Amino acid sequence: MDVSDHTLVPEHSLMDEAELDAVLAEYDIKRTDLPKIKRTDPALPDEAEVGDVVKIVRESRTTDRAIVYRLVIE
């Protein structure tokens, strides 16, 4: 079973470098300051590699949707 197709798993997508640079500049942080997610996490896209950043969009009761970012680690 592919868990990423489950209705309770939020959308995970890889970020391109331009989008990532904009986010890092907005928050004045480095890539390594982001929270981490393991490469073995079944919700990650198959093409995710160590060092990539994943954008996760979750439904939220207070803001309609919440966006979080995770650095893929080994």
N, C-alpha and C positions, 0 to 999 in steps of 0.2 A: 504494500500500500504506500502511496506517495503522500506523506503527511502535509506537504505544501498545498495540496488540493483540498484539505479539510477546511470547513467553514470557520473554525475557531483559530486557525493560523493566520496571522496578519500578513499583508503583502510584503515580501522581501524583494528588493531590487538592487542590483549593483549600481554604484554611482560612477559617472565618468569624471575624469580629472578636473574639468572646468567647473562642474557643479560642486565637486568636493572642495576645490580651492575657495569658492564663494562661501560655502558653509564655514570652513575653517577661519576665513577672514572675518566673517560676521561675528563669530564667537571668540575670536582672538585666541585660538588654541592650535595645537599641533595634532597631526594624525594619531600619534601615540597617546594623546590625552583622552581619546574617545573610549567609551566602554568597549569591552571585548566580546567576541562571539567565536566559539570554536569552529574550525573548518568541518568538523564531523556533525555539526548541528543539522538534523534532517530537514529543517525548514529553509536552509540556505539554497540559493540557485546552484545547479550542478556546476556551472562555470566559475563559481567563486573560488579564488585562490588566496593563500596567505598574503596579507598586506592590502587586500581590497577593502573597501568600505561599503557596507550594506545600509540602505535606507529602508527603514521599517515603518509602515504606515498602519496605525492601529485605530480602531474606532474608540471614541471617548465620549463619555456622558456629558462632560462639561464643555469641551471644545469641538465637538463633532468628530474630529480626528486628531491624533497625536502623531508626530513624526519624530523618530529617534534614529540615531546613527550608531553603527557598531563596526569596529575594526576586526577583520577576520584574522584569527591566530591559529597556530598549529594545534 
